[in-house]
Amino acid sequence: MHLVPAERAGHRTIDDHRVCDAVAGIGEPEHVRAWADRFSLLADPGRLALLLALRTAGPIAVTDLAVATGMTDTAVSQALRLLRAAGVVSGDRQGRIVRYRIVDDMTAQLLRHCAAPQGHVVADA
């Protein structure tokens, strides 16, 4: 049980090697937290709808996203502010218009799976 943290090393186990495999599979706490944060961004139906629309439509303005998702401009702006702060999307200004796009590759890959028809397996690219 060489991978088990010292504070848990004395705990009774059934299959020591499986415990070590499980600890290795979990990885570093910071990595787990980063993935949990990414999934929490996708857990909101409004944000997920925005991201799916961005994935499909490419760079698109707030007003157009509002129409596409059925959200208000204000709700779209608030969601995009959060997604921008998390480094998931970026806005490109062209005059008075800002068009948003997905810039986080890992989120884009997750969205490919979200957008796949139910029961359809997406091949890794």
C-alpha positions in Angstrom: 0.0 0.0 0.0 2.8 2.4 -1.0 0.5 5.0 -2.5 -1.9 5.3 0.5 -1.3 8.5 2.4 0.3 8.0 5.8 -2.8 9.0 7.7 -4.8 6.1 6.1 -2.0 3.5 5.9 -3.3 1.7 9.1 -6.8 1.2 7.7 -7.9 -2.4 7.0 -8.2 -3.2 3.3 -9.4 -6.2 1.3 -7.2 -5.9 -1.8 -4.1 -3.8 -1.2 -3.2 -3.6 -4.8 -6.6 -2.3 -5.8 -6.4 0.4 -3.2 -3.1 1.5 -4.7 -4.6 1.4 -8.2 -7.5 3.5 -7.0 -5.2 6.0 -5.3 -3.2 6.3 -8.5 -6.4 6.7 -10.6 -7.6 9.6 -8.4 -4.3 11.4 -8.9 -3.4 14.8 -7.3 -6.1 16.7 -5.4 -5.5 19.8 -7.5 -6.2 17.8 -10.7 -9.4 16.4 -9.2 -10.4 19.9 -8.1 -9.8 21.3 -11.6 -12.0 18.7 -13.2 -14.7 19.1 -10.6 -14.7 22.9 -11.3 -14.9 22.2 -15.0 -17.9 19.8 -14.5 -19.6 22.4 -12.2 -19.5 24.9 -15.1 -21.3 22.3 -17.3 -23.8 21.4 -14.5 -25.9 24.4 -15.1 -28.4 23.9 -18.0 -28.1 27.5 -19.2 -24.3 27.5 -19.3 -24.3 24.1 -21.0 -26.8 25.3 -23.6 -24.6 28.3 -24.2 -21.5 26.2 -24.6 -23.2 23.7 -26.9 -24.4 26.7 -29.1 -20.9 28.1 -29.1 -19.4 24.8 -30.0 -21.7 24.5 -33.0 -22.0 28.1 -34.2 -18.5 29.3 -33.5 -17.9 32.9 -32.7 -21.3 34.4 -31.9 -22.7 37.5 -30.2 -24.6 37.7 -26.9 -27.8 38.7 -28.5 -27.7 35.8 -30.9 -26.9 33.4 -28.1 -29.9 34.7 -26.2 -32.2 34.0 -29.1 -30.6 30.6 -29.7 -30.9 29.5 -26.0 -34.1 31.3 -25.0 -32.3 33.2 -22.3 -32.2 36.9 -21.7 -29.2 39.0 -22.9 -28.5 39.7 -19.2 -28.5 36.0 -18.3 -26.3 35.2 -21.2 -23.8 38.0 -20.3 -23.7 36.8 -16.7 -23.0 33.2 -17.7 -20.4 34.3 -20.2 -18.7 36.4 -17.6 -18.3 33.3 -15.4 -17.2 31.1 -18.3 -14.7 33.8 -19.3 -13.3 34.1 -15.8 -12.8 30.3 -15.8 -10.9 30.5 -19.0 -13.5 28.4 -21.0 -14.5 31.1 -23.4 -13.0 34.3 -24.9 -14.6 37.3 -26.6 -13.3 39.0 -29.7 -14.5 42.6 -30.0 -15.3 43.9 -33.5 -16.5 47.5 -33.0 -19.4 47.4 -30.6 -20.0 43.7 -31.1 -18.2 41.0 -29.0 -18.3 37.5 -30.4 -17.6 34.6 -28.0 -15.9 31.3 -28.7 -14.7 28.3 -26.7 -11.0 28.4 -26.0 -10.6 25.6 -23.5 -9.8 22.4 -25.4 -10.8 20.0 -22.6 -14.2 21.6 -22.3 -14.6 21.4 -26.1 -13.9 17.7 -26.0 -16.4 17.2 -23.2 -19.0 19.1 -25.3 -18.5 16.8 -28.2 -19.7 14.0 -26.0 -22.6 16.0 -24.7 -23.8 16.9 -28.2 -23.6 13.3 -29.4 -26.9 11.5 -30.0 -27.9 9.3 -27.0 -26.4 5.9 -27.4 -23.8 7.1 -29.9 -20.2 6.8 -28.9 -17.9 9.6 -30.0 -14.6 8.6 -31.4 -11.6 10.4 -29.9 -10.1 13.0 -32.2 
